[in-house]
Amino acid sequence: MDQCNHCQQELIGIDNRGERLTGCLSCNLWSAPGEKLFELCAEDLVALHELRRAEASKRMPQVHRSSS
């Protein structure tokens, strides 16, 4: 996958209200194919970070402790 030209993080694809965007979560720079770069509004960026954290926590293995 491509990397951000600013911070070298991996670019991700998102659906923003029906529009497919590619961009950098760290730099908050996004674009649709053939369009100029823009920033998501603060509320959308916070929601996207929360969604990514929730997805990551689902992938983490659960630690089960035995009762003594």
N, C-alpha and C positions, 0 to 999 in steps of 0.2 A: 504494500500500500504506500501511497505517497506520504511525504513528510512536510510539515509546516516550514516555510522558508524563513520564518522568524526565530522559532524556538526548537525546531527539528523534531517536535513531537509528531506521532502518527496522526494523520488526518482521519476524521470519522465522518460517516454519513448519517444524516438525520432527516426526519420528515417534520417540516415546520409548517403546520396548518395546510397540509396537502402539497407543499412544495419541497422537492428533494434538494437538500443542501449538503455541501461538503465543506468541512472546516476544522478549525483547531479549537478545542475546548479550553486550552490554556491561554491562548491569545484572544479568543472570542472574535475570530475573523472567519467569515462564512461567505459562500457564494453558490449560486445556482449555475448550471452549465452555461457558459457564455456571458455571464453577468459580472459586474464589479463586486469587489469585496465589501462587506458591511459587518457591523456588530449586531448581535442579538440584544434585545432590551434586557435590562437587569433581571426582571422577573422570569423571562424565558431561560436565561443563563443559569439562574439559581435552580429552576426546575430541572434543567438538563443535568446539572451536577448531582442533584438528589436522585434522579433516575439512574444515573451511572453508578452511584454508590450502592443503591438498592440492588442493582443487577450484580455488582461485584460481590456483595455479601451473600447472595444466593449461590454463587459459584464456590464460595469458601467452604471447605469441609467442616462439618460440625464436630466439636469435641464433646465426647460423652464421658462423664466421670462415673465411676462405679461407686455405689454407696458402701461404706464400710460398717 
